[in-house]
Amino acid sequence: MKILIWDDFPKTNTGGPSGYIYNVYEHLKKHPNNQITFLSQLKDSLEKINNNQSENNYVNKQLHNNDTTQIQNLYKYLDNSNNKIIKLSLTVYHFLKRIIKNVFLRYKSRLSKIKNFTDRQFNEPFPEKIDVEILNTYDYIHFHLVSQFSRFVATYPKYKSKTILTSHCPCSNVDEQLNGEKKWMKLFRSFALKNECKAYQKCDYLMFPCEEALEPYLKVNKIRKVLISRKNNIFFVPTAILDIQPYYDHCKKSDLGISPDSFIITFFGRHNKIKGYELFKTAGYRLLNNYPNCTIICAGKGDIDPPVHERWIELGFVNNVNDYLSISDLHVIPNTETYFDIATLEALRAGKNVLLSKTGGNNYFINKHKDDLSGIHFFDVSKIDSLYSSLVNAMTEKQTNIDKYKQQENNNRFFFLKHFNMSKYINTYIEQINSLK
């Protein structure tokens, strides 16, 4: 069996598909598996073909430059002409050109948004094509973006490999794309949702990290109908990430102007409603005003502005979250909709107590690992007081029984090593695909 993972996007140590594939790719670099190949590796092996294409592109570019020079000479001739009709025509042409250019510049950002959105939904073919016969040598091709699967179908109508699609969004892809956009952009939702459903219907199999991760998709009526009809084509492989030793001295409280005895709460993610930032902002600000020995550290940005408070620290986008986890006492995942957060695994890996909303993929821990939850706490996302009281309880527990709190942190570290290591992920992944009919 041969599997091709379609990694036609940057692999970065973050969240979403980029972070997911980063962990798989880096693990397989050290522990190769002859059944799994990445598209990026396949492209490297076809470098000779790409070089030939580059030579052809150079020839085409030279021809294009010659054509452009001829056109420029024609314009120069017309501009120097004494013919009144030609001069009048050129005057009208330049006048209209200026008007169109000004209108375009005025609405450029809006037009750009529409183009970027519709390009994804109109299934624009890939600019680079690999011989479909090469792709057909793989038994399975696994996609991690709905848009890339749709574009693959448009580019390679004669493909024969079985296809697997994994969506990493905490809600429907369309709703995530439109989150925070202007209301007029949502006019495209119905059309885009139709294309998303086509992708779920067209692919041979759908892979999710757990059954609970389906929850936000089942809330969308059109997607629910498709997923129910395809329930026999859905399989599950829990997410995993690379292991690293917990950091203890890469970041110090004093570096951020935090007092040594301060209880630190961390939140890493986009600052939007889906990630629960709005809910966390309300409960966290209230906590800071009532408890002077508490500090909140957030990483990420979004369409919701942070509160203004001397003990609310915003880092923006960072690529060293583990440094800040090293000084965290509690990591919060307050999503209003949850797929399966890599941030949760990062906190467990660092041996930190975590507080999760009872939503989507977070419920996987309750349903599948109820005996391993001493350091994993939950709150009701529909009640702001539930989040606030859970934050207070965590602070109180550390103050009154620090040994128990430390043991919970150790338990989370062992829990991660046992269930969410990359070797186990690869084994489960291969086993599940081998069992497909």
C-alpha positions as CSV (number, residue, x, y, z in Angstrom):
1,M,0.0,0.0,0.0
2,K,1.3,3.5,-0.9
3,I,-0.1,6.7,0.5
4,L,0.6,10.2,-0.9
5,I,0.0,13.1,1.6
6,W,-0.8,16.2,-0.3
7,D,1.2,18.8,1.6
8,D,1.0,21.7,-0.9
9,F,1.2,24.4,1.8
10,P,3.8,25.5,4.3
11,K,4.6,23.1,7.1
12,T,5.0,25.2,10.3
13,N,5.1,24.4,14.0
14,T,1.7,26.0,14.6
15,G,-2.0,24.8,14.6
16,G,-4.3,23.7,11.8
17,P,-3.2,21.6,8.8
18,S,0.2,23.3,8.7
19,G,1.1,22.3,12.3
20,Y,-0.5,18.8,11.9
21,I,1.5,17.9,8.8
22,Y,4.6,19.5,10.3
23,N,4.6,17.0,13.1
24,V,3.9,14.0,10.8
25,Y,6.6,15.1,8.4
26,E,9.3,15.8,11.0
27,H,8.6,12.4,12.7
28,L,8.9,10.5,9.4
29,K,12.1,12.3,8.5
30,K,13.7,10.5,11.5
31,H,11.6,7.3,11.3
32,P,10.8,6.7,7.6
33,N,7.9,4.6,6.5
34,N,8.0,3.3,3.0
35,Q,4.2,3.3,2.7
36,I,4.0,7.1,3.2
37,T,5.2,9.8,0.8
38,F,4.6,13.6,0.8
39,L,3.8,15.5,-2.3
40,S,6.8,17.8,-1.6
41,Q,9.1,14.8,-1.7
42,L,7.5,13.6,-4.9
43,K,8.1,17.0,-6.5
44,D,11.7,16.9,-5.4
45,S,12.2,13.5,-7.1
46,L,10.7,15.0,-10.3
47,E,13.1,17.9,-10.2
48,K,14.5,17.1,-13.7
49,I,11.0,17.4,-15.2
50,N,10.5,20.7,-13.4
51,N,13.9,22.0,-14.8
52,N,12.7,21.1,-18.3
53,Q,9.5,23.0,-17.7
54,S,11.6,26.0,-16.5
55,E,13.6,26.0,-19.7
56,N,10.3,26.0,-21.7
57,N,9.0,28.8,-19.5
58,Y,12.2,30.8,-20.3
59,V,11.6,30.5,-24.1
60,N,7.9,31.5,-23.7
61,K,9.0,34.5,-21.6
62,Q,11.3,35.6,-24.4
63,L,8.5,35.3,-27.0
64,H,6.2,37.2,-24.7
65,N,8.8,40.0,-24.3
66,N,9.1,40.2,-28.1
67,D,5.4,40.6,-28.4
68,T,5.3,43.2,-25.7
69,T,8.0,45.3,-27.5
70,Q,6.0,45.1,-30.7
71,I,2.9,46.4,-29.0
72,Q,4.8,49.2,-27.3
73,N,6.2,50.3,-30.7
74,L,2.6,50.3,-32.1
75,Y,1.4,52.6,-29.3
76,K,4.4,54.9,-29.9
77,Y,3.5,55.1,-33.6
78,L,-0.2,55.9,-32.8
79,D,0.7,58.5,-30.3
80,N,2.9,60.3,-32.9
81,S,0.2,60.1,-35.6
82,N,-1.4,63.3,-37.0
83,N,-4.6,61.5,-37.8
84,K,-7.4,63.3,-35.8
85,I,-9.5,60.2,-35.4
86,I,-6.6,58.2,-34.0
87,K,-5.8,61.1,-31.6
88,L,-9.4,61.4,-30.4
89,S,-9.6,57.6,-29.9
90,L,-6.4,57.6,-27.9
91,T,-7.7,60.5,-25.7
92,V,-10.9,58.6,-25.0
93,Y,-8.9,55.4,-24.3
94,H,-6.6,57.1,-21.8
95,F,-9.5,58.9,-20.1
96,L,-11.5,55.6,-19.6
97,K,-8.3,53.8,-18.5
98,R,-7.8,56.4,-15.7
99,I,-11.4,56.0,-14.6
100,I,-11.2,52.2,-14.5
101,K,-7.9,52.4,-12.7
102,N,-9.2,54.7,-10.0
103,V,-12.3,52.6,-9.5
104,F,-10.2,49.5,-9.2
105,L,-7.8,51.0,-6.7
106,R,-10.8,52.2,-4.6
107,Y,-12.3,48.7,-4.4
108,K,-9.0,46.8,-4.7
109,S,-9.1,45.2,-1.2
110,R,-12.8,44.3,-1.6
111,L,-12.2,42.8,-5.0
112,S,-9.1,40.9,-3.7
113,K,-11.2,39.3,-0.9
114,I,-13.8,38.2,-3.4
115,K,-11.2,36.8,-5.7
116,N,-9.4,34.9,-3.0
117,F,-12.6,33.5,-1.7
118,T,-14.1,32.5,-5.0
119,D,-10.9,31.1,-6.4
120,R,-11.0,28.6,-3.5
121,Q,-14.6,27.8,-4.2
122,F,-14.6,27.7,-8.0
123,N,-12.0,24.9,-7.8
124,E,-9.3,26.7,-9.7
125,P,-6.8,24.1,-11.1
126,F,-3.3,23.9,-9.8
127,P,-0.8,25.9,-11.9
128,E,1.8,23.0,-11.7
129,K,0.7,19.6,-13.0
130,I,2.2,16.2,-12.2
131,D,1.6,13.4,-14.7
132,V,-1.6,11.8,-13.5
133,E,-0.1,8.3,-14.2
134,I,2.5,9.0,-11.6
135,L,-0.2,10.0,-9.1
136,N,-2.2,6.9,-10.0
137,T,0.6,4.7,-8.7
138,Y,-0.5,5.6,-5.2
139,D,-3.3,3.7,-3.6
140,Y,-4.5,6.6,-1.5
141,I,-4.0,10.4,-1.7
142,H,-4.7,12.2,1.5
143,F,-5.7,15.9,1.5
144,H,-5.8,18.2,4.5
145,L,-7.6,21.1,3.0
146,V,-11.0,21.0,1.4
147,S,-10.0,23.6,-1.2
148,Q,-7.0,21.5,-2.3
149,F,-9.0,18.4,-2.8
150,S,-11.5,20.3,-4.9
151,R,-8.7,21.8,-7.0
152,F,-7.1,18.4,-7.4
153,V,-10.4,17.0,-8.8
154,A,-10.5,19.9,-11.2
155,T,-6.9,19.5,-12.2
156,Y,-6.8,15.7,-12.6
157,P,-10.2,14.5,-13.8
158,K,-8.7,11.1,-14.7
159,Y,-7.2,10.3,-11.3
160,K,-7.8,6.7,-10.1
161,S,-6.3,6.7,-6.6
162,K,-8.7,6.5,-3.6
163,T,-8.9,9.9,-1.9
164,I,-9.0,10.7,1.8
165,L,-10.0,14.2,3.1
166,T,-9.3,15.6,6.5
167,S,-10.7,19.0,7.4
168,H,-9.0,20.7,10.4
169,C,-11.5,23.5,11.0
170,P,-13.4,23.9,14.3
171,C,-16.6,24.5,12.2
172,S,-17.5,24.3,8.5
173,N,-14.7,25.5,6.3
174,V,-16.9,28.2,4.8
175,D,-17.9,29.6,8.2
176,E,-14.3,29.7,9.3
177,Q,-13.3,31.6,6.1
178,L,-16.1,34.1,6.6
179,N,-15.5,34.5,10.4
180,G,-14.8,38.2,11.0
181,E,-15.5,39.3,7.5
182,K,-17.9,42.0,6.5
183,K,-21.6,41.1,6.1
184,W,-21.6,41.5,2.3
185,M,-19.0,38.7,2.1
186,K,-21.5,36.3,3.6
187,L,-23.6,36.6,0.5
188,F,-21.3,34.0,-1.0
189,R,-21.9,31.5,1.9
190,S,-24.6,29.4,0.3
191,F,-22.6,29.0,-2.9
192,A,-19.4,28.1,-1.0
193,L,-21.2,25.7,1.3
194,K,-22.6,23.8,-1.7
195,N,-19.0,23.3,-3.0
196,E,-17.8,22.2,0.5
197,C,-20.5,19.6,0.6
198,K,-19.5,18.4,-2.9
199,A,-16.0,17.8,-1.6
200,Y,-17.3,15.7,1.3
201,Q,-19.5,13.7,-1.1
202,K,-16.8,13.3,-3.8
203,C,-13.9,12.0,-1.7
204,D,-13.7,8.3,-1.0
205,Y,-13.1,8.6,2.7
206,L,-13.2,11.2,5.4
207,M,-10.7,11.1,8.3
208,F,-11.4,12.8,11.7
209,P,-9.3,12.7,14.9
210,C,-12.3,11.4,16.8
211,E,-16.1,11.0,16.6
212,E,-16.6,14.1,18.8
213,A,-14.8,16.3,16.3
214,L,-17.8,15.9,14.0
215,E,-20.0,17.9,16.3
216,P,-19.6,21.4,14.8
217,Y,-20.1,19.9,11.3
218,L,-23.3,18.2,12.2
219,K,-24.7,21.5,13.3
220,V,-24.8,22.6,9.6
221,N,-27.8,21.0,8.0
222,K,-26.4,20.5,4.5
223,I,-23.1,19.0,5.8
224,R,-24.9,16.8,8.3
225,K,-27.0,15.2,5.6
226,V,-23.8,14.4,3.6
227,L,-21.9,13.0,6.7
228,I,-24.8,10.8,7.8
229,S,-25.1,9.4,4.3
230,R,-21.3,8.7,4.3
231,K,-21.0,7.3,7.8
232,N,-19.5,4.1,6.5
233,N,-16.7,6.0,4.8
234,I,-15.6,7.9,7.9
235,F,-12.7,6.7,10.1
236,F,-10.9,8.1,13.1
237,V,-7.2,8.6,14.0
238,P,-6.5,10.7,17.1
239,T,-4.1,13.6,16.5
240,A,-0.5,13.4,17.9
241,I,2.5,15.7,18.0
242,L,6.2,15.4,18.5
243,D,7.5,15.0,22.0
244,I,9.9,17.5,23.4
245,Q,11.2,17.8,26.9
246,P,9.3,20.4,29.0
247,Y,11.1,23.7,29.2
248,Y,11.9,25.0,32.6
249,D,14.3,27.9,32.2
250,H,13.7,29.4,28.7
251,C,11.4,32.0,30.0
252,K,11.2,33.6,33.4
253,K,8.4,35.5,35.0
254,S,10.7,38.4,35.7
255,D,11.3,38.7,31.9
256,L,7.7,39.8,31.5
257,G,7.5,41.9,34.7
258,I,5.4,39.2,36.5
259,S,5.8,38.8,40.3
260,P,7.2,35.4,41.4
261,D,4.0,34.3,43.3
262,S,1.6,35.2,40.5
263,F,-0.7,32.5,39.2
264,I,-0.3,32.5,35.4
265,I,-3.1,31.5,33.0
266,T,-2.3,31.1,29.3
267,F,-4.3,31.2,26.1
268,F,-2.8,30.6,22.6
269,G,-5.0,31.0,19.5
270,R,-6.9,33.3,17.2
271,H,-8.7,36.1,19.0
272,N,-12.2,35.3,17.6
273,K,-15.5,34.0,18.8
274,I,-15.0,30.4,17.6
275,K,-11.8,30.1,19.7
276,G,-13.7,31.4,22.7
277,Y,-11.5,34.5,23.1
278,E,-14.6,36.7,23.7
279,L,-15.8,34.5,26.5
280,F,-12.3,34.2,28.0
281,K,-11.8,38.0,27.7
282,T,-14.9,38.6,29.8
283,A,-14.1,36.0,32.5
284,G,-10.4,36.8,32.6
285,Y,-10.8,40.5,33.0
286,R,-13.2,39.9,35.9
287,L,-10.7,37.5,37.4
288,L,-7.8,40.1,37.2
289,N,-9.9,42.7,38.9
290,N,-10.8,40.4,41.8
291,Y,-7.5,38.6,42.3
292,P,-4.3,40.7,42.3
293,N,-2.0,37.7,42.3
294,C,-3.2,36.5,38.9
295,T,-1.7,37.2,35.4
296,I,-3.0,36.3,31.9
297,I,-0.7,35.7,28.9
298,C,-2.2,35.4,25.4
299,A,-0.6,34.6,22.1
300,G,-2.2,35.2,18.7
301,K,-4.4,37.9,17.2
302,G,-7.9,38.3,15.7
303,D,-10.9,40.5,15.2
304,I,-11.6,40.9,18.9
305,D,-9.5,43.5,20.7
306,P,-7.9,42.4,24.1
307,P,-8.9,44.2,27.3
308,V,-6.7,46.9,28.7
309,H,-5.2,45.7,32.0
310,E,-1.6,45.8,33.4
311,R,-1.7,42.1,34.1
312,W,-3.2,41.0,30.8
313,I,-0.2,40.4,28.5
314,E,-0.6,40.1,24.7
315,L,2.3,38.5,22.8
316,G,0.9,38.6,19.3
317,F,1.9,35.8,16.9
318,V,4.8,33.8,18.4
319,N,6.5,30.5,17.4
320,N,7.9,29.7,20.8
321,V,4.7,28.9,22.8
322,N,6.6,26.2,24.8
323,D,8.7,29.0,26.4
324,Y,5.6,30.6,27.8
325,L,4.0,27.3,28.7
326,S,7.0,26.7,31.0
327,I,5.8,29.4,33.4
328,S,2.0,28.7,33.0
329,D,0.0,27.3,35.9
330,L,-3.2,26.7,33.8
331,H,-3.7,26.6,30.0
332,V,-7.2,27.4,28.8
333,I,-8.9,26.1,25.6
334,P,-12.3,28.0,25.8
335,N,-13.5,27.2,22.2
336,T,-17.2,27.6,21.4
337,E,-16.6,25.0,18.7
338,T,-13.9,22.4,18.9
339,Y,-12.3,20.1,16.3
340,F,-9.2,18.7,18.1
341,D,-6.7,21.4,19.3
342,I,-3.0,20.9,18.9
343,A,-2.7,23.5,21.7
344,T,-4.3,21.0,24.1
345,L,-1.7,18.4,23.3
346,E,1.1,21.0,23.6
347,A,-0.1,21.8,27.2
348,L,-0.4,18.1,28.1
349,R,3.1,17.5,26.7
350,A,4.5,20.4,28.8
351,G,2.9,18.8,31.9
352,K,0.4,21.6,32.5
353,N,-3.1,21.6,34.0
354,V,-5.6,22.4,31.3
355,L,-9.1,23.8,31.3
356,L,-11.3,22.8,28.3
357,S,-14.8,23.8,27.2
358,K,-17.2,20.9,26.9
359,T,-17.4,21.2,23.1
360,G,-16.7,18.9,20.1
361,G,-13.3,17.2,20.2
362,N,-12.7,18.2,23.8
363,N,-15.4,15.7,24.8
364,Y,-13.2,13.0,23.5
365,F,-11.2,13.1,26.7
366,I,-14.3,12.7,28.8
367,N,-15.7,9.9,26.7
368,K,-12.5,7.9,26.0
369,H,-10.2,8.7,28.9
370,K,-12.3,9.4,31.9
371,D,-9.8,7.7,34.2
372,D,-6.9,10.0,33.1
373,L,-8.5,13.4,33.8
374,S,-7.0,14.4,37.1
375,G,-5.2,17.4,35.4
376,I,-7.8,18.1,32.7
377,H,-10.7,20.2,33.8
378,F,-13.9,21.3,32.0
379,F,-16.5,24.1,32.0
380,D,-19.8,24.7,30.4
381,V,-19.3,27.1,27.5
382,S,-22.9,28.4,27.6
383,K,-22.3,29.9,31.1
384,I,-19.7,32.6,31.7
385,D,-19.9,31.9,35.5
386,S,-18.8,28.3,34.8
387,L,-15.6,29.5,33.2
388,Y,-15.0,32.1,35.9
389,S,-15.5,29.7,38.8
390,S,-13.3,27.1,37.1
391,L,-10.4,29.6,36.9
392,V,-10.9,30.5,40.6
393,N,-11.0,26.8,41.6
394,A,-7.7,26.2,39.8
395,M,-6.0,29.1,41.6
396,T,-7.5,28.0,44.9
397,E,-6.4,24.4,44.4
398,K,-2.8,25.3,43.8
399,Q,-2.7,27.5,46.8
400,T,-4.3,25.0,49.2
401,N,-2.8,21.8,47.9
402,I,0.3,22.4,45.8
403,D,1.5,18.8,45.9
404,K,-1.8,17.5,44.4
405,Y,-1.6,20.2,41.8
406,K,1.9,19.2,40.8
407,Q,0.9,15.6,40.6
408,Q,-1.9,16.5,38.2
409,E,0.7,18.2,36.0
410,N,2.8,15.0,36.1
411,N,-0.2,12.9,35.2
412,N,-0.9,15.1,32.2
413,R,2.7,14.5,31.0
414,F,2.4,10.8,31.3
415,F,-1.0,10.8,29.7
416,F,0.4,12.6,26.7
417,L,3.4,10.2,26.3
418,K,1.0,7.1,26.5
419,H,-1.7,8.2,24.1
420,F,-0.5,11.0,21.8
421,N,3.0,10.1,20.6
422,M,3.8,10.1,16.9
423,S,4.7,6.4,16.7
424,K,1.3,5.4,18.0
425,Y,-0.3,7.8,15.5
426,I,1.5,6.4,12.5
427,N,0.7,2.8,13.5
428,T,-3.0,3.7,14.0
429,Y,-3.0,5.6,10.7
430,I,-1.6,2.7,8.7
431,E,-3.9,0.2,10.4
432,Q,-7.0,2.2,9.8
433,I,-6.2,2.8,6.1
434,N,-5.4,-0.9,5.7
435,S,-8.8,-1.8,7.0
436,L,-10.7,0.4,4.5
437,K,-13.0,-1.4,2.1
